[in-house]
Amino acid sequence: MSEIASTAPSGLIQAPARAPAGYWSGVFKRLKRDRLTLICAGILLVMLIMILAAPLIAPHSPYQGSMIRRLKPIGFPGYPLGTDELGRDMVTRLIYGGRLSWLLGITPVVMAFVIGGLLGIIAGFAGGWLGMLIMRVTDVFYAFPSVLLAVAISGALGAGIFNAILSLTLVFIPPIIRVAETVTTSVRVLDYVESARASGASVFTIVRVHVLPNVLGPIFVYATNLISVAMILASGLSFLGLGTKPPEAEWGLMLNTLRTAIYNQPLVAMLPGLCIFVTSICFNLVSDGLRGAMDVRS
Amino acid sequence: MADPLLDPVPDLGGPAQPLLLVQNLSRHFGKKGSVVRAVDGVSFAVKKGETLGIVGESGCGKSTTSRLIMGLIEPSGGEVIFDGEHVGPGGMPLSVYRRQVQMVFQDSYASLNPRLTIGESIGFAPRVHGLSREATDARVRDLLAAVGLAPDQFARRYPHELSGGQRQRVNIARALALRPRLIILDEPVSALDKSVEAQVLNLLVDLKAEFDLSYLFISHDLNVVQFIADRVLVMYLGQVVEIGPVEALYREAAHPYTAALLASRPSMDPDLRRTTPPLTGDPPNPVNPPSGCRFHPRCAVVQRGCDIHVPPLADVSSGHLAACVRVGAA
């Protein structure tokens, strides 16, 4: 055993000639190959531009109705997607409705991502009694179904956009805490964290350099997944009269007020639901695509 | 040029002083009623400039011992003495100790942060200890060259772009970054191909001379330990059963467990291949270890009394000790 032949070249080992690839450039390369994710991201982008530019592109006023042109069908001259039960243009209402729906879908998730992510990472990295405390309180929130919890909090706070955002944030904090805690716990025990501890780095440095960059990705992917749920819940709250109030345009609220017309103009009545459906599907697929692209070993 | 913060810590006790002295180190896991004695009263020394190999089956406490010595987990009892000074409160501060003892792990992928470049990974510890960015860069380049990787090409790469052998070289470079005096190698070549394993072992031998190191080399591969170690320590169920110079121990194992381990190596000679396993059964549950000598239920030469008396480590020959009644009696 003592005469192990050295098969190493006499000089230094040379790396393959291709350029060094950073983590994010690899992610983008994999994303570029994923056509479904690109299409969904494109649809979302078009939607975002439309709702941001709503006052510029909307053909009519979102609030100005007319009794003589109520519930016109799809394809009615001047009103390509028909009119609602008060005679307001559906194209305009859907574009303006997207503003509130997106706001209600994204804001709670962003807020829950910040708060829940922070608490979850603390719980996962600290462990011990602090982690135990955070996780058990999280479990209490978990005891209620999310829809019920959102309705209960919104009901207690009263109707309104701000209260709806607040209640949805509270609903999404526990699942994000749980995901953040799980991911952090799995990273904390890896050898590179052990090695950093062995080098004498402070806890803060270890978390900043070694833990955060490796846990934020998975938590972010999970949070994008929640955007669709948030939109559906927000629509549900509006449908129940707990979110936005008429005459505000919001997809869930429009679905609610148009339900009386479901027998007269079923296709028009379904349009807000279709918008919710397409948006949430796109957010889900983009989130799945991101998850795949962020896996280095794929 | 020389940064006082990151020069090797000078030798204090002289060549005769053991670099690392582990006394009665213990670590128990679990609560009352089901305590796992993962490491139970382990004592040994690593001399300056030597390589001490630790061998044993899975779950015998090798890795727990290494993490105890690194201070990554708290011991239940016992102490670690580094170059004559007690490590911990009242003695050498952990921060000073950690600069002198570094570790290389088995899983070369899990031991590198996937979001950091190779250069950033190696330079992390020096930066933490306050070395300037320029000095760190220079050191990273020196270290990459020392472990046989072209610095210009590897410093900016990410771990997933490297092969297992290259990653393990990076891990070794990182362990060297603080100019330590002792490196704990926890199964450093177990996950590598045989040809790559040989290259990394040769590299370790070269680096030891170049950087004036001592190694604590943990492995389950007896051939590797025979190649690299000066002395060997055999562990069984959290205890030391035999320790001695590599030639003496491999020539005539005094403990039946060591003998069985050595006999379990596949022979290159077909005529010498055995059909019966030298050792049967699994190691007993460490929650409830056997009474007396812990090896007696699996021992081929068990005697009356082995299940009652705990054999102490006794001299076989100079520097060669084994914990078996047959050694004490002879």
Interface residues (C-beta under 8 A of the other chain):
Chain A: M1 S2 I4 A5 S6 T7 A8 L12 I13 Q14 A15 P16 P20 A21 G22 Y23 L190 D191 Y192 E194 S195 A196 R197 A198 S199 G200 A201 S202 T205 V209 H210 P213 N214 V296 R297
Chain B: R67 M70 G71 L72 L94 S95 R98 R99 V101 Q102 M103 F105 D107 A110 S111 L112 N113 P114 R115 L116 T117 S121 F124 A125 V128 H129 A145 G148 L149 A150 Q153 F154 R156 R157 Y158 H160 E161 L162 Q166 R169 N171 R174 A177 L178 S195 A198 Q199 L201 N202 L203 N223 Q226 F227
